[in-house]
Structure formats: C-alpha cells, structure tokens
Amino acid sequence: MRSRLCVLFLCFLAVPALAQQNPGLPPQQRGNVNHPITDEDEAQARMASEAAKKAAKERIAALKSDTDKLLKLSVELKQYVDKSNENVLSLDVVKKAEEIEKLAKSVRDKMKGPS
C-alpha cells in the first residue's frame, strides 16, 4: 500500500513537469516532436524583434517632432492672444487652438503605443 502511494505521489509530481516543456518560450516556439524549433523560426523571431525596435525608434522620433511642433504652436497661440483684446478674438486664435488640439491628441495616441 505504501509503495503504491509513493508511485502515485511521484506521478503527480511528474505530470506538471512534463506539461511545462520549455516553459520560458511562447507556445508557438516550444519545441516538440511535431515541430522542433528551426533556424528559420529563430530568424523570423529576430526579424520581428528588429522590426519592433525600429518601429519604437520611429515612434519616439515622431513624438519628439510633434512635441516640438506643439511648443511652437503654443508660443504662436500665446502671441495671438496677447495681440487680441477683450472685444476681439482673432480667427487665427481659434484655428491655432484647433491645430494644437489635433496635434495633442496625435501625441497622446502615439504615447499609448500600438494597439
């Protein structure tokens, strides 16, 4: 009876270990008898990683450019507002504010990253 319990206990320990074949890899990349990992799989993973890095760099560059434009537009808006008085609000002020709003939304969306 005791030996059966030991065997049963060892089986319970072995099942999760066998089920976790290559636990550090995503399910698509886990090697198994039907589909072992090949050099082509590794090359595709490397290319995907490089593409993601390139996209992140481009997103950061676009963010820097857009925030520079936001600063410039904000300064221009301030100048327009300073030139106007309490009776007259220039159409340029409204247009500049709308432009800032659109650009700010674009910056916010880029900061969130790809969906």
Phi, psi and omega in degrees: 000317181294321180292325177295320178296320179296316179296316179298318179297316179295325177296318178296328177284325185283327184300310179297325180294321178289328181288339183265036181305119183054062185294339182281349182259152174296157183304327181293333187255000179289130179286140173212180184296322184284328185213084177289156179290132182245172176298326179296320178297318180293321179295318178296319178296319179295317179296320178295320179295317179295321178295321179294319178297318180296317179297321179295318178297318179295322179295318179295318179297318179295322178298316179298315179298314181294323179289328173297318178296321178300317179298314180299314180296322179295319178296317178297319178298317179300318180295318178297318181294320179296328180282335181277167178237185184292341181264338185231124173242115187296148175295330177299324180296315180295315180297318180296320179295320177295319179297318178297317181299314180297316181293321179296321177296319178298317179297316180300315180296321179292325179293330178291335179088179181294144181273000000 
